[in-house]
């Protein structure tokens, strides 16, 4: 009869939700959203009072048409609600899970703890939304001497708006099972779904830390930017003492937590951590800490991270209520390194949403004989996303074999190349051994720069001693030889001119005799 009353009330509230609720969204810790019916308006409140046969109705409120109508709707919904409509059909709840467990602090001054609080969740499909109320029930089991167990009947505890709830006053060592039944405006939505058995741990063991590796998954969306979903599976079951035939409710421990007990044949929930977590994130220049309480989602979303950055992420649980909590915790059981995704992984290579990327595989091949260098590279993006390249090269120092004064000094030389260019040959205007730096600047379509650099040493060929002497000899002999040759040519020209003059005179004398 107790469940029948709760069922009828849940159905009436579901009818009120259907008429006066407004579809809204709530965000979970992992960044996902769940749609639900928001019933924080006055009309629903008065409709709900009609369901419970409330008579708190002042004269001022009675003059409100909307309030009066909502209250009467609740009374009508109560009258038309059924006691129960059976258990046929599949429930909208896929499973019931116990998420975590905390000690219940009964005295905030002394910090005295006398019981435990568990958080349980009915797992519903993410895209499912309906005007539903959830009836929560529980039962307990104690183990007597000789391995005999006694179970209570299901006890109806509450009606919940959402399929996630807290169960209080759990006693250490006692076994508990929980069931959630979904009720809609037309009655039951399938059978109630029960959890596995939970053995409430001792008060001292509620500070268990997760002992499985962190799992980190990169995500991106317009609201959270670059983000990382940090998750951790259920903790590895802890070794326990096998049960004996003389076990009692307070001393019994299953042989393997998370498996079927050989004594009772029941399946137990693995060891649980506290519901409260602290996360620490650092990227070398900044750090931040945050706390959260576990919900039914997969993990905790770190959002608004930087592109292509390396982060250190650490995680631990804590038991709330200790004023010196964070000062007393000095270890982090879970720690991981994480490299955030790059901008190009999100928007694609060459996107104007990202900074331009420098060329790849910049290489230089020096030809000492011709005093040239062939510079090649691999474009980082398609040429259609590049405005142009600028090639700049200049000597940065003399090598150890040449004194740094002079012979390597020169102004930098710059070339502008088209976006489709992948190779260029440059002349090295020096005959000394020098160290050069090459900069290849990529300009994207809006003029932003990305620079790739590389250095090389140019060593002109060295002549041997004989060649060097001959070269020095010809430096002095060549001008003298040229001068001598010029003098000989002039002297020959003068001689030829004299001979020609004498011959002409002789011919003239012979042809014209003198007059008598």
For each residue, the residues with C-beta under 8 A, 3 or more apart:
1: 4 5
2: 5 6 155 156
3: 6 7 84 135 137 154 156
4: 1 7 8 83 84
5: 1 2 8 9
6: 2 3 9 10 135 156 159
7: 3 4 10 11 83 84 135 181 183 188
8: 4 5 11 12 78 81 82 83
9: 5 6 12 13 51 52 78 81 159
10: 6 7 13 14 133 134 135 159 183
11: 7 8 14 15 77 81 82 133 183 184 185 186 187
12: 8 9 15 16 51 74 77 78 81
13: 9 10 16 17 48 51 133 159
14: 10 11 17 18 131 132 133 183 184 185
15: 11 12 18 19 73 77 80 81 131 185
16: 12 13 19 20 21 39 44 47 48 50 51 70 73 74 77
17: 13 14 20 21 37 39 44 131 132 133 185
18: 14 15 21 37 131 185
19: 15 16 47 73
20: 16 17 39 41 43 44 47 70
21: 16 17 18 37 38 39 44 131
22: 37 38 39 41
23: 35 36 37 38 129
24: 35 36 37 38
25: 33 34 35 36
26: 33 34 36
27: 31 32 33
28: 31 32 33 34 295 296 297
29: 292 294 295 297 299 300 301
30: 229 231 297 298 299 300 301
31: 27 28 219 221 224 227 229 301 303
32: 27 28 126 297
33: 25 26 27 28
34: 25 26 28 126
35: 23 24 25 127 129
36: 23 24 25 26 129 161 162
37: 17 18 21 22 23 24 129 131
38: 21 22 23 24 41
39: 16 17 20 21 22 44 45 48 161
40: 44
41: 20 22 38 44 45
42: 45 46 66 67 70
43: 20 46 47 66 67 70
44: 16 17 20 21 39 40 41 47 48 70
45: 39 41 42 48 49 70
46: 42 43 49 50 67 70 71 74
47: 16 19 20 43 44 50 51 70 71 73 74 77
48: 13 16 39 44 45 51 52 74
49: 45 46 52 54 56 71 74
50: 16 46 47 53 54 70 71 72 73 74 75 76 77 78
51: 9 12 13 16 47 48 74 75 77 78
52: 9 48 49 74 78
53: 50 75 78
54: 49 50 57 71
55:
56: 49
57: 54 61 62 71
58: 61 62
59: 62 63
60: 63 64
61: 57 58 64 67 68
62: 57 58 59 67 68
63: 59 60
64: 60 61 67 68
65: 68 69
66: 42 43 69 70
67: 42 43 46 61 62 64 70 71
68: 61 62 64 65 71 72
69: 65 66 72 73
70: 16 20 42 43 44 45 46 47 50 66 67 73 74
71: 46 47 49 50 54 57 67 68 74 75
72: 50 68 69 75 76
73: 15 16 19 47 50 69 70 76 77
74: 12 16 46 47 48 49 50 51 52 70 71 77 78
75: 50 51 53 71 72 78 79
76: 50 72 73 79 80
77: 11 12 15 16 47 50 51 73 74 80 81
78: 8 9 12 50 51 52 53 74 75 81
79: 75 76
80: 15 76 77
81: 8 9 11 12 15 77 78
82: 8 11 85 187
83: 4 7 8
84: 3 4 7 187 188
85: 82 186 187 188
86: 188
87: 188 190 191 192
88: 190 191
89: 188 189 190 191
90: 190 191
91: 94 181 182 189 190 191 192 193
92: 124 125 128 130 132 182 189 190
93: 96 122 123 124 163 180 182 190 193
94: 91 123 124 125 193
95: 122 123 193 195
96: 93 120 121 122 123 178 179 180 193 194 195
97: 120 121 123 195 296
98: 101 118 119 120 178 195 196 198 269 272
99: 118 119 120 121 272 275 294 295 296
100: 118 119 272 273 274 275 294
101: 98 116 117 118 119 170 198 200 201 206 272 274 275
102: 116 117 118 119 206 274 275 276 319 320
103: 113 115 116 117 203 206 319 321
104: 113 114 115 116 117 168 169
105: 108 111 112 113 320 321
106: 112 113 114 115
107: 110 111 112
108: 105 111 321
109:
110: 107
111: 105 107 108 321 322
112: 105 106 107
113: 103 104 105 106 203
114: 104 106
115: 103 104 106 168 169 170 171
116: 101 102 103 104 170 171 172 200 201 203 206
117: 101 102 103 104 166 167 168 169 170
118: 98 99 100 101 102 166 167 170 176 198 200 272
119: 98 99 100 101 102 164 165 166 167 275 294
120: 96 97 98 99 136 164 165 166 167 178 180 195
121: 96 97 99 163 164 165 295 296
122: 93 95 96 134 163 164 180 182 193
123: 93 94 95 96 97 163 296
124: 92 93 94 128 163
125: 92 94 128
126: 32 34
127: 35
128: 92 124 125
129: 23 35 36 37
130: 92 184 189
131: 14 15 17 18 21 37 184 185
132: 14 17 92 182 183 184 189
133: 10 11 13 14 17 159 160 161 182 183 184
134: 10 122 159 160 161 162 163 165 180 181 182 183
135: 3 6 7 10 156 158 159 160 180 181 183 192
136: 120 156 157 158 159 160 165 167 178 179 180
137: 3 154 155 156 157 178 179 180 181 192
138: 154 155 157 167 176 177 178 179
139: 151 152 153 154 155 176 177
140: 151 152 174 175 176 177
141: 149 150 151 152 174 175 176 177 197 266
142: 149 150 174 175 249
143: 147 148 149 175 247 248 249 252 263 264
144: 147 148 149 150 248 249
145: 148 245 246 247 248
146: 245
147: 143 144 243 245 247 263 264
148: 143 144 145
149: 141 142 143 144 264
150: 141 142 144
151: 139 140 141
152: 139 140 141 155
153: 139
154: 3 137 138 139 179
155: 2 137 138 139 152
156: 2 3 6 135 136 137
157: 136 137 138 167
158: 135 136 165
159: 6 9 10 13 133 134 135 136
160: 133 134 135 136 163 164 165
161: 36 39 133 134
162: 36 134 165
163: 93 121 122 123 124 134 160 180 182 296
164: 119 120 121 122 160 295 296
165: 119 120 121 134 136 158 160 162
166: 117 118 119 120
167: 117 118 119 120 136 138 157 170 176 178
168: 104 115 117
169: 104 115 117
170: 101 115 116 117 118 167 174 176 200
171: 115 116 174 200
172: 116 200 201 202 203 250
173: 199 200 202 249 250 251 252
174: 140 141 142 170 171 199 200 249
175: 140 141 142 143 197 198 199 200 266 268
176: 118 138 139 140 141 167 170 197 198 199 200
177: 138 139 140 141 194 195 196 197 198
178: 96 98 120 136 137 138 167 194 195 198
179: 96 136 137 138 154 192 193 194 195
180: 93 96 120 122 134 135 136 137 163 192 193
181: 7 91 134 135 137 188 191 192 193
182: 91 92 93 122 132 133 134 163 188 189 190
183: 7 10 11 14 132 133 134 135 187 188 189
184: 11 14 130 131 132 133 187 188 189
185: 11 14 15 17 18 131
186: 11 85
187: 11 82 84 85 183 184
188: 7 84 85 86 87 89 181 182 183 184 191
189: 89 91 92 130 132 182 183 184
190: 87 88 89 90 91 92 93 182
191: 87 88 89 90 91 181 188
192: 87 91 135 137 179 180 181
193: 91 93 94 95 96 122 179 180 181
194: 96 177 178 179
195: 95 96 97 98 120 177 178 179 198 269
196: 98 177 266 267 268 269
197: 141 175 176 177 266 267 268 269
198: 98 101 118 175 176 177 178 195 268 269 272
199: 173 174 175 176 252 253 254 257 268 269
200: 101 116 118 170 171 172 173 174 175 176
201: 101 116 172 205 206 208 271 272
202: 172 173 205 206
203: 103 113 116 172 206
204: 207
205: 201 202 208 271
206: 101 102 103 116 201 202 203 274 319
207: 204 274 317 318 319
208: 201 205 235 238 271 272 273 274 317
209: 235 273 316 317 333 334
210: 232 235 273 315 317 333 334
211: 235 236 333
212: 232 233 234 235 236
213: 232 334 336
214: 230 231 232 313 315 334 335 336
215: 230 231 232 233 299
216: 228 229 230 231 313 336 338
217: 228 229 231
218: 226 227 228 340 341
219: 31 224 227 228 229 301
220: 224 225 226 227 341 346
221: 31 224 225 227
222: 225
223:
224: 31 219 220 221 227 301 303 304
225: 220 221 222 303 304 305
226: 218 220 303 304 305 306 307 340 341 346
227: 31 218 219 220 221 224 301 302 303 304 305
228: 216 217 218 219 301 302 305 311 313 338 340
229: 30 31 216 217 219 298 299 300 301 302
230: 214 215 216 279 299 300 301 302 313 315
231: 30 214 215 216 217 298 299 300
232: 210 212 213 214 215 299 315 334
233: 212 215
234: 212 258 270
235: 208 209 210 211 212 238 270 271 272 273
236: 211 212 270
237: 256 257 258 259 270 271
238: 208 235 257 271
239:
240: 253 254 255 256 257
241: 253
242: 253 255
243: 147 247 252 253 254 255 261 263
244: 247
245: 145 146 147
246: 145
247: 143 145 147 243 244 251 252 263
248: 143 144 145 251 252
249: 142 143 144 173 174 252
250: 172 173
251: 173 247 248
252: 143 173 199 243 247 248 249
253: 199 240 241 242 243 257
254: 199 240 243 257 259 261 263 268
255: 240 242 243 259 261 262 263
256: 237 240 259 261
257: 199 237 238 240 253 254 268 270 271
258: 234 237 268 269 270 271
259: 237 254 255 256 267 268
260: 265 266 267 268
261: 243 254 255 256 264 265 266 267 268
262: 255 265
263: 143 147 243 247 254 255
264: 143 147 149 261
265: 260 261 262
266: 141 175 196 197 260 261
267: 196 197 259 260 261
268: 175 196 197 198 199 254 257 258 259 260 261
269: 98 195 196 197 198 199 258 272
270: 234 235 236 237 257 258
271: 201 205 208 235 237 238 257 258
272: 98 99 100 101 118 198 201 208 235 269
273: 100 208 209 210 235 317
274: 100 101 102 206 207 208 277 317 318 319 320
275: 99 100 101 102 119 293 294
276: 102 291 292 293 294 317 318 319 320
277: 274 291 292 293 294 300 315 316 317 318
278: 289 290 291 315 316 317 318 326 329
279: 230 289 290 291 292 300 302 313 314 315
280: 287 288 289 312 313 314 315 332
281: 287 288 289 302 311 312 313 314
282: 286 287 288 311 312
283: 286 287 305 306 309 310 311 312
284: 309 310
285:
286: 282 283
287: 280 281 282 283
288: 280 281 282
289: 278 279 280 281
290: 278 279
291: 276 277 278 279 318
292: 29 276 277 279 300
293: 275 276 277
294: 29 99 100 119 275 276 277
295: 28 29 99 121 164
296: 28 97 99 121 123 163 164
297: 28 29 30 32
298: 30 229 231
299: 29 30 215 229 230 231 232
300: 29 30 229 230 231 277 279 292
301: 29 30 31 219 224 227 228 229 230
302: 227 228 229 230 279 281 305 313
303: 31 224 225 226 227
304: 224 225 226 227
305: 225 226 227 228 283 302 309 311 340
306: 226 283 309 340
307: 226 340 341 342 343 346 354
308: 339 340 341 342 343
309: 283 284 305 306 339 340
310: 283 284 337 338 339 340
311: 228 281 282 283 305 337 338 339 340
312: 280 281 282 283 335 336 337 338
313: 214 216 228 230 279 280 281 302 335 336 337 338
314: 279 280 281 332 334 335
315: 210 214 230 232 277 278 279 280 332 333 334 335
316: 209 277 278 329 331 332 333 334
317: 207 208 209 210 273 274 276 277 278
318: 207 274 276 277 278 291 322 325 326 329
319: 102 103 206 207 274 276 322 325
320: 102 105 274 276 325
321: 103 105 108 111 325
322: 111 318 319 325 328
323:
324: 327 328
325: 318 319 320 321 322 328 329
326: 278 318 329
327: 324
328: 322 324 325
329: 278 316 318 325 326
330:
331: 316
332: 280 314 315 316 335
333: 209 210 211 315 316
334: 209 210 213 214 232 314 315 316
335: 214 312 313 314 315 332
336: 213 214 216 312 313
337: 310 311 312 313
338: 216 228 310 311 312 313
339: 308 309 310 311
340: 218 226 228 305 306 307 308 309 310 311
341: 218 220 226 307 308 345 346
342: 307 308 345 346 354
343: 307 308 346 347 351 353 354 355
344: 347 348 349 350 351 354 357
345: 341 342
346: 220 226 307 341 342 343 353
347: 343 344 351 353 354
348: 344 351
349: 344 357 380 381 382 385
350: 344 354 357 380 381 382 384 385 386 444
351: 343 344 347 348 354
352: 444 445 446
353: 343 346 347
354: 307 342 343 344 347 350 351 357
355: 343 448 450
356: 442 443 444 448 449 450
357: 344 349 350 354 380 381 442 450
358: 380 440 442 450 451 452
359: 362 377 378 379 380 389 440 442 452
360: 377 378 379 380 452
361: 376 377 378
362: 359 375 376 377 438 440 452 453 454
363: 375 376 377 454
364: 373 374 375 376 438 454 456
365: 373 374 376
366: 372 373 428 456 457 458
367: 370 371 372 373 374
368: 371 458 459 460 461
369: 461
370: 367
371: 367 368 427 428 429 430 431 458 460
372: 366 367 425 426 427 428
373: 364 365 366 367 393 425 426 428 436 438 456 458
374: 364 365 367 423 424 425
375: 362 363 364 391 393 423 424 425 426 438 440
376: 361 362 363 364 365 422 423
377: 359 360 361 362 363 422 423 440 452
378: 359 360 361 422
379: 359 360 382 383 386 422
380: 349 350 357 358 359 360 442 450
381: 349 350 357 385 386
382: 349 350 379 385 386
383: 379 386 419 420
384: 350 419
385: 349 350 381 382 444 445
386: 350 379 381 382 383 389 419 442 443 444 445
387: 419 443 444 445 447
388: 416 417 418 419 443
389: 359 386 416 417 418 419 421 440 441 442 443
390: 414 415 416 417 439 440 441 443
391: 375 414 415 416 417 424 426 438 439 440 441
392: 412 413 414 415 438 439 440 441
393: 373 375 412 413 426 436 437 438 439
394: 410 411 412 413 436 437
395: 398 408 409 410 430 434 435 436 437
396: 435 436 437 455
397: 404 408 434 435
398: 395 402 403 404 405 407 408 432 433 434 435
399: 402 433 434 435 457 459
400:
401: 433
402: 398 399 407 408 432 433 434
403: 398 406
404: 397 398 408
405: 398 409
406: 403 409
407: 398 402 430 431 432 434
408: 395 397 398 402 404 430 432 434 435
409: 395 405 406
410: 394 395 413 429 430
411: 394
412: 392 393 394
413: 392 393 394 410 426 429
414: 390 391 392
415: 390 391 392 424 426
416: 388 389 390 391
417: 388 389 390 391 421 424
418: 388 389 421
419: 383 384 386 387 388 389
420: 383
421: 389 417 418 424
422: 376 377 378 379
423: 374 375 376 377
424: 374 375 391 415 417 421
425: 372 373 374 375
426: 372 373 375 391 393 413 415
427: 371 372
428: 366 371 372 373 436 458
429: 371 410 413
430: 371 395 407 408 410 434 458 460
431: 371 407 460
432: 398 402 407 408 460
433: 398 399 401 402 457 458 459 460
434: 395 397 398 399 402 407 408 430 457 458
435: 395 396 397 398 399 408 455 456 457 458
436: 373 393 394 395 396 428 455 456 457 458
437: 393 394 395 396 453 454 455
438: 362 364 373 375 391 392 393 453 454 455 456
439: 390 391 392 393 451 452 453
440: 358 359 362 375 377 389 390 391 392 451 452 453
441: 389 390 391 392 449 450 451
442: 356 357 358 359 380 386 389 449 450 451 452
443: 356 386 387 388 389 390 447 448 449
444: 350 352 356 385 386 387 447 448 450
445: 352 385 386 387
446: 352
447: 387 443 444
448: 355 356 443 444
449: 356 441 442 443
450: 355 356 357 358 380 441 442 444
451: 358 439 440 441 442
452: 358 359 360 362 377 439 440 442
453: 362 437 438 439 440
454: 362 363 364 437 438
455: 396 435 436 437 438
456: 364 366 373 435 436 438
457: 366 399 433 434 435 436
458: 366 368 371 373 428 430 433 434 435 436
459: 368 399 433
460: 368 371 430 431 432 433
461: 368 369
462:
463: 467 468 471
464: 467 468
465: 468 469
466: 469 470
467: 463 464 470 471
468: 463 464 465 471 472
469: 465 466 472 473
470: 466 467 473 474
471: 463 467 468 474 475
472: 468 469 475 476
473: 469 470 476 477
474: 470 471 477 478
475: 471 472 478
476: 472 473 479 480
477: 473 474 480 481
478: 474 475 481 482
479: 476 482 483
480: 476 477 483 484
481: 477 478 484 485
482: 478 479 485 486
483: 479 480 486 487
484: 480 481 487 488
485: 481 482 488 489
486: 482 483 489 490
487: 483 484 490 491
488: 484 485 491 492
489: 485 486 492 493
490: 486 487 493 494
491: 487 488 494 495
492: 488 489 495 496
493: 489 490 496 497
494: 490 491 497 498
495: 491 492 498 499
496: 492 493 499 500
497: 493 494 500 501
498: 494 495 501 502
499: 495 496 502 503
500: 496 497 503 504
501: 497 498 504 505
502: 498 499 505 506
503: 499 500 506 507
504: 500 501 507 508
505: 501 502 508 509
506: 502 503 509 510
507: 503 504 510 511
508: 504 505 511 512
509: 505 506 512
510: 506 507
511: 507 508
512: 508 509
513:
514:
515:
516:
